[in-house]
Amino acid sequence: MNNFLKTQWNKYKARKTKAGIILDFLFLVLFIAMINPPTRKTISSFVIRYTMSSPKESNKGIRLTDEDYQWRYLDREGQTKKFADLKGKVIFLNLWATWCGPCVAEFPAINELYKAYGDKVEFVLLSNEDLATTQSFLEKKGYEVPSYRYLDEIPELLYSQSIPTTYIISKSGELVVQKKGAAKWNSASFKELLDKLIAE
């Protein structure tokens, strides 16, 4: 068996350059990591984080109705919050989960945005996971942005089967951004858009 392996290795070395062998080895390590669930999320989050782009402004002119504001969610203390109380404010509404690689990938950008705009924009990050799970995730990562739990079903206009999904809602209730997938939320162009919405 040892002679067979040695022969195969020598044949492989004869066909490959040192760079080729290193690349094959790295590919093998990456492949093994991607089939292993605990490392898969970390690697996919890393790749997504460094390939995200800035979100684009929507030109659909969709506006929330009064009914679209009539739903509730829970804060980390289990207190009921009414989405209707945010009417007339700029809202960053994000649907996410701790097990979602793209959600985890965009979280550092969201947290940075929250640190810069948390007093000017209402951040509502919603998960259907229990509050202990999301709070543990936030504390472990050192994130300051708050997360909430669904209490009522959100209206169809704000519903998405895929996560992360993010909606930026203007003071007048217009859906200015509707983004499915991870995005670079702390980009200069997005901050410029937020500044414009805050000034309205």
C-alpha positions as CSV (number, residue, x, y, z in Angstrom):
1,M,0.0,0.0,0.0
2,N,2.8,2.4,0.9
3,N,4.6,1.7,-2.4
4,F,1.3,2.4,-4.3
5,L,0.8,5.8,-2.5
6,K,4.4,6.7,-3.0
7,T,4.2,5.9,-6.8
8,Q,0.9,8.0,-7.1
9,W,2.5,10.9,-5.2
10,N,5.6,10.9,-7.5
11,K,3.4,10.8,-10.6
12,Y,1.3,13.7,-9.3
13,K,4.4,15.7,-8.4
14,A,5.8,15.1,-11.9
15,R,2.7,16.6,-13.5
16,K,2.4,19.6,-11.2
17,T,4.4,22.7,-10.4
18,K,4.8,23.8,-6.7
19,A,2.2,26.5,-7.2
20,G,-0.2,23.9,-8.7
21,I,0.3,21.6,-5.7
22,I,-0.3,24.5,-3.2
23,L,-3.5,25.5,-5.1
24,D,-4.7,21.9,-5.1
25,F,-4.0,21.6,-1.4
26,L,-5.9,24.9,-0.7
27,F,-8.8,23.7,-2.8
28,L,-8.9,20.4,-0.9
29,V,-8.9,22.3,2.5
30,L,-11.7,24.6,1.3
31,F,-13.7,21.7,0.0
32,I,-13.4,19.9,3.3
33,A,-14.3,23.1,5.2
34,M,-17.4,23.7,3.0
35,I,-18.9,20.2,3.6
36,N,-18.5,20.7,7.4
37,P,-21.5,22.6,8.6
38,P,-19.8,24.6,11.4
39,T,-17.1,26.0,9.1
40,R,-19.4,26.4,6.0
41,K,-21.3,29.4,7.5
42,T,-18.0,31.1,8.5
43,I,-16.5,30.7,5.1
44,S,-19.6,31.7,3.1
45,S,-20.1,34.7,5.4
46,F,-16.4,35.8,4.8
47,V,-16.8,35.5,1.0
48,I,-20.1,37.3,1.0
49,R,-18.8,40.1,3.2
50,Y,-16.0,40.9,0.8
51,T,-18.2,40.7,-2.3
52,M,-21.2,42.7,-1.1
53,S,-22.2,45.9,-3.0
54,S,-24.0,49.0,-1.9
55,P,-27.8,48.8,-2.1
56,K,-29.7,50.7,-4.8
57,E,-32.6,53.1,-4.4
58,S,-35.9,51.8,-5.7
59,N,-37.8,53.7,-8.3
60,K,-41.1,51.8,-7.9
61,G,-42.8,54.5,-5.8
62,I,-44.5,52.0,-3.4
63,R,-45.9,53.5,-0.2
64,L,-47.0,51.8,3.0
65,T,-50.7,52.2,3.9
66,D,-51.9,52.8,7.5
67,E,-52.7,49.0,7.6
68,D,-49.1,48.2,6.7
69,Y,-48.0,49.8,10.0
70,Q,-50.5,47.9,12.2
71,W,-48.3,45.1,13.6
72,R,-46.2,44.4,16.7
73,Y,-42.9,42.9,17.7
74,L,-41.0,42.1,20.9
75,D,-37.9,43.7,22.2
76,R,-35.2,41.8,24.1
77,E,-37.0,42.3,27.4
78,G,-40.1,40.8,25.9
79,Q,-41.9,44.1,25.8
80,T,-44.4,44.7,23.0
81,K,-43.4,47.4,20.4
82,K,-45.8,48.8,17.8
83,F,-44.5,49.4,14.3
84,A,-47.1,52.2,14.0
85,D,-45.2,54.2,16.6
86,L,-42.4,54.6,14.0
87,K,-44.7,56.2,11.4
88,G,-43.2,59.5,10.2
89,K,-39.6,58.3,10.9
90,V,-36.9,56.9,8.6
91,I,-36.9,53.1,9.2
92,F,-34.3,50.5,8.5
93,L,-36.3,47.2,8.6
94,N,-34.2,44.0,8.3
95,L,-35.4,40.4,8.3
96,W,-32.6,38.0,9.4
97,A,-31.6,34.9,11.4
98,T,-28.4,33.8,13.2
99,W,-28.1,30.6,11.1
100,C,-28.2,32.6,7.8
101,G,-24.7,33.1,6.3
102,P,-25.6,36.2,4.3
103,C,-27.3,37.7,7.3
104,V,-24.2,37.2,9.4
105,A,-22.0,38.5,6.6
106,E,-23.8,41.9,6.4
107,F,-24.2,42.3,10.2
108,P,-20.9,44.2,10.8
109,A,-21.9,46.8,8.2
110,I,-25.4,47.1,9.8
111,N,-23.8,47.5,13.2
112,E,-21.5,50.3,11.9
113,L,-24.4,52.0,10.3
114,Y,-26.4,51.8,13.6
115,K,-23.5,53.3,15.5
116,A,-23.5,56.3,13.1
117,Y,-27.3,56.7,12.6
118,G,-29.0,55.0,15.6
119,D,-30.2,58.3,16.9
120,K,-31.6,59.5,13.5
121,V,-33.0,56.2,12.0
122,E,-35.2,53.6,13.6
123,F,-33.5,50.2,13.3
124,V,-35.9,47.2,13.4
125,L,-34.0,44.0,12.9
126,L,-36.5,41.1,13.1
127,S,-35.9,37.4,13.5
128,N,-38.3,34.5,14.2
129,E,-35.7,33.0,16.5
130,D,-36.2,33.3,20.3
131,L,-34.8,36.4,21.9
132,A,-32.2,34.5,23.9
133,T,-30.6,33.1,20.7
134,T,-30.4,36.4,18.9
135,Q,-29.2,38.3,22.1
136,S,-26.5,35.7,22.6
137,F,-25.3,36.1,19.0
138,L,-25.3,40.0,19.4
139,E,-23.4,39.9,22.7
140,K,-20.9,37.3,21.5
141,K,-20.0,39.4,18.4
142,G,-20.1,42.7,20.4
143,Y,-22.8,44.2,18.2
144,E,-24.8,47.2,19.6
145,V,-27.7,47.2,17.1
146,P,-30.9,45.8,18.7
147,S,-32.8,42.8,17.4
148,Y,-36.5,42.0,17.8
149,R,-38.8,39.0,17.5
150,Y,-41.9,38.7,15.4
151,L,-45.1,38.9,17.5
152,D,-47.6,39.5,14.6
153,E,-47.4,38.5,11.0
154,I,-45.9,41.4,9.1
155,P,-48.0,42.7,6.1
156,E,-47.6,41.2,2.7
157,L,-45.8,44.3,1.4
158,L,-43.0,43.7,3.9
159,Y,-43.0,39.9,3.8
160,S,-40.2,38.0,2.1
161,Q,-39.5,34.2,1.9
162,S,-35.7,34.9,1.6
163,I,-33.4,36.4,4.2
164,P,-31.8,38.7,4.6
165,T,-34.3,41.2,3.2
166,T,-34.1,44.9,4.1
167,Y,-36.5,47.7,3.5
168,I,-35.7,51.4,3.9
169,I,-38.9,53.3,4.6
170,S,-39.0,57.1,4.3
171,K,-40.9,59.5,6.7
172,S,-43.8,59.5,4.2
173,G,-43.9,55.7,4.2
174,E,-42.3,55.2,0.8
175,L,-40.2,52.0,0.3
176,V,-37.1,53.7,-0.8
177,V,-34.9,50.5,-0.8
178,Q,-36.1,46.9,-1.1
179,K,-33.1,44.7,-0.9
180,K,-33.0,40.9,-0.9
181,G,-29.6,39.5,0.0
182,A,-26.6,40.9,1.8
183,A,-25.5,44.5,1.1
184,K,-22.8,46.9,2.1
185,W,-25.0,49.1,4.3
186,N,-22.2,51.3,5.6
187,S,-21.1,52.5,2.2
188,A,-20.7,56.2,1.4
189,S,-23.5,56.2,-1.2
190,F,-26.0,54.6,1.2
191,K,-25.1,57.0,4.0
192,E,-25.7,59.8,1.5
193,L,-29.2,58.4,0.8
194,L,-30.0,58.2,4.5
195,D,-28.9,61.8,5.0
196,K,-31.3,62.9,2.3
197,L,-34.2,60.9,3.8
198,I,-33.4,62.3,7.3
199,A,-33.4,65.8,6.0
200,E,-36.9,65.5,4.3
